[in-house]
Amino acid sequence: MSEQQQLTPQQLEELEQQWQRECFQNAQKHLAEKGIIPSTVFDKESRFLAPLCAIWKMKAQSGKTYWVVTGRLPTDHMETSGAATAREALKHFSYRWQLRADEIVAAGVNDETQAKFANLLVNRAHGLYEIADKDELWVNEAS
């Protein structure tokens, strides 16, 4: 049995920065696939909860502003008019994913892939809501 290697604080920081870059690239790619070209990121309002999720506030070239969620969950976006803060946006995504899963199930899906996706949505929706509900994670967020 080999001993588990401990990472130095610098190695941990490097891993977190790499994870954050990957999440950022995924967020940009997601928006681009939807025909939205991001121009500005609002770092102070974005939140990074490595390795679970990142929620980005981005302004598009069109002038509209979006929340984009990435990480160990489906990448999704919404206009900021639907949520004033990153915390509210996570709750919105949680609710939306539960509704989407309900729609898939209500449609009487016989496709195993769709059933797995519905289960994933429910699972991630619950996890997002738990994150949004933890006050200690949001003490620095402007209300």
URQUI-V29068 format. One record per residue. RES is the residue in one small letter. SS is DSSP state (H for helix, E for strand, - for the rest). BURIAL is # if it has 9 or more other ideal C-beta (glycine too) atoms within 8 Angstrom, else .. Layout:
BEGIN
RES:SS:BURIAL ; RES:SS:BURIAL
END
This chain:
BEGIN
m:-:. ; s:-:. ; e:-:. ; q:-:. ; q:-:. ; q:-:. ; l:-:. ; t:-:. ; p:H:. ; q:H:. ; q:H:. ; l:H:# ; e:H:. ; e:H:. ; l:H:# ; e:H:# ; q:H:. ; q:H:. ; w:H:# ; q:H:# ; r:H:. ; e:H:. ; c:H:# ; f:H:# ; q:H:. ; n:H:# ; a:H:# ; q:H:# ; k:H:. ; h:H:# ; l:H:# ; a:H:# ; e:H:. ; k:-:. ; g:-:. ; i:-:# ; i:-:# ; p:E:# ; s:E:. ; t:E:. ; v:E:# ; f:-:# ; d:-:. ; k:-:. ; e:-:# ; s:-:# ; r:E:# ; f:E:. ; l:E:# ; a:-:# ; p:-:. ; l:-:# ; c:E:# ; a:E:# ; i:E:# ; w:E:# ; k:E:# ; m:E:# ; k:E:# ; a:E:# ; q:-:. ; s:-:. ; g:-:. ; k:-:. ; t:E:# ; y:E:# ; w:E:# ; v:E:# ; v:E:# ; t:E:# ; g:E:# ; r:-:. ; l:-:# ; p:-:. ; t:-:# ; d:E:# ; h:E:# ; m:E:# ; e:E:. ; t:H:# ; s:H:. ; g:H:. ; a:-:# ; a:-:. ; t:-:# ; a:H:# ; r:H:# ; e:H:# ; a:H:# ; l:H:# ; k:H:# ; h:H:# ; f:H:# ; s:H:# ; y:H:# ; r:H:# ; w:H:# ; q:H:# ; l:H:. ; r:H:# ; a:H:# ; d:H:. ; e:H:. ; i:H:# ; v:H:# ; a:H:. ; a:-:. ; g:-:. ; v:-:# ; n:-:. ; d:-:. ; e:H:. ; t:H:. ; q:H:# ; a:H:# ; k:H:. ; f:H:# ; a:H:# ; n:H:# ; l:H:# ; l:H:# ; v:H:# ; n:H:. ; r:H:# ; a:H:# ; h:H:# ; g:H:# ; l:H:# ; y:H:# ; e:H:. ; i:H:# ; a:H:# ; d:H:. ; k:-:. ; d:H:. ; e:H:. ; l:H:. ; w:H:# ; v:-:. ; n:-:. ; e:-:# ; a:-:. ; s:-:.
END
